[in-house]
Amino acid sequence: EVQLVESGGGLVQAGGSLRLSCAASGFSFEDYAVGWFRHVPGKEREGVACMDSSDSSGGTTYYVDGVKGRFTISRDNAKKMAYLQMKSLKPEDTALYYCAVRTGDAVLHPPYDYWGQGTQVTVSS
């Protein structure tokens, strides 16, 4: 069974940091690009960061403009894990964060093949 399970969300003050984790199982994680998305009720889901299948330092990454310099995506294929390190958090970063995987190139928009259930991030001002 394919599973993506996010963790690491929570309540943090503005300026703080969180690291989200995504545990993958049931498929060949190393063959998939990974993306992090977020959703706020009433707004469209937004691609935040994505990374191609390589977990080396030369792996291709993309970020939405609003998080560049603050968020870092990474992965460990041996552990079947993906991460999103978030620093200098702002109240507007409050959202339900999802990880997702897809074959092919890393992109900041659907379609993605598999999705997790999400982890809530709340940033207080």
N, C-alpha and C positions, 0 to 999 in steps of 0.2 A: 504494500500500500504506500502510495506516494504521500509524504507528509512534509510540511514546512511549519515549524513551530517557532514563533517569535517570543522573545522575552527581553526584559531589561527596561521596559517602560516604567513610568511612575510620575510622581509630582516633584517638580524641581523649581527653584526660584530662577528668575531671569538672570542670565549670566552664568548659570550652572552648566553642568555636563551630564550626559547620559551615554551609555553604550548599549545599543540594541544588538541582540544576537538572533540568529536564525539557524535553527538546527534542521538539516535536511535528512531524509531517509526514504528508502524505497525506490531510488533511481540513481543513475550515475551523475551525481552532482557535478563532477569535474567536467562534464560535457555541456554544461548549461551556463549561459550568462545569468547573472543575478541582478535584480533591481530592488530598490526600496521605494515604496510609494506611501503617500499619506492622504488621508481623507478627513475632511471636516464636514459634518452634516450641512446640507444646503449648498455645498460647493462641489466642483468636480474633483475627482481623484487626481492627484498630482504626482508625477514622477520626480523623485528627489535625487536619487543617485543610482548609478548602475555600473556594472563591471563585467568585462568579458570573462570567459571561462578560466583564464590563467590566474593563478594566485601568486605569480612572481611580481617583483617590484615593477616590472614593465607592463603589467596588465593594463588594458585600456579602461579608463574610467570617465564618466560624465556626471556632471552635477547641474541641477537647475540653478539659475543665477542667484537666487535668494539664499542659498546655503554654501556657495563657494567660499572656501577659506574657513568655514566653520564645521562642516561635516566631512567625514572621511569614510569611504566604503572600503572594505577589505574582505578577504575570504581565506579560508584554510581548507583546501580540497581534501587533505588527508583526514581532517576531522569532520568534513562535510558541514562546515559552518560558514556563515556569512555574518558580517558585522557592519554596524553603522555607528561610528563614533561621532557624537554631537557635542559641540562646545559652543560657548557664548550663546546659549539658548535664549530665544525671545518668546514672548507670549504668542506671537503669530505662528510659532512652530507647533503650537498645541494641535494635536490631531491623533487619529488612529493610524499607526504606522504598520505597513505590510511589507513582507518580503515576497518576492516572486521570482520564478526562473523561466527561462526560455531557451530554446535552441536558436542558434544563429547569433547575430550581433547583439551587443548590449545597446539598448535604446531606452529612452526615458518615457516611453508610452507603450500601451498595450499594442498587440496582443502578447501576453505572457502565458505560458502553458500551465503552470501551477502556482497557486497562491496560498499563503498562510492565512491564519484567522486574525492576525493583527495584535498589536500591543499599544495601549494608550499612553501617550505622552502629554502631560499637562504642565505648562510653564506659567507660573504665577508672576505677576508684576510686582 
